[in-house]
Amino acid sequence: MFIYYELEEQLMDAVRQGRTAQTLRISSDINYWSKGLRFMSDRLGDQIAGASTLRTLVRHAALQAGLTPVLVDTLSQEYAQKMHAATDSGQLTELIKPLHARDLSASSRRKLEAIMKLKGKELFIW
């Protein structure tokens, strides 16, 4: 259980630093370790609940990295809608990828690209 908390902190740090590859690796590690937790099951509802928890961590880390609350909420809301529309765990897993590779609204993409240029790093948001 303690490894899970350590991984969550590592995830937030990787997001704050804009290290997308590390963020994806840690996300995969969290997925692996969460399977052994007694409150997680293979049910899609439980997996969505777990993804929601991680989404909250990533949102906070993105705010700490300097993104505006309006942009973070916009991007997070887009992810939440797609997450709740998932019909199986494969679709849910597919959502966990770098933000720049995801299908975002044009306005969200423009805002994100401008911030990425200013920050000089990749940003990862669910």
Secondary structure by P-SEA (a helix, b strand, c coil): caaaaaaaaaaaaaaaaccaaaaaaaaaaaaaaacccccccccaaaaaaaaaaaaaaaaaaaaaacccaaaaaaaaaaaaaaaaacccaaaaaaaccccccccccaaaaaaaaaaaaaacbbbbcc
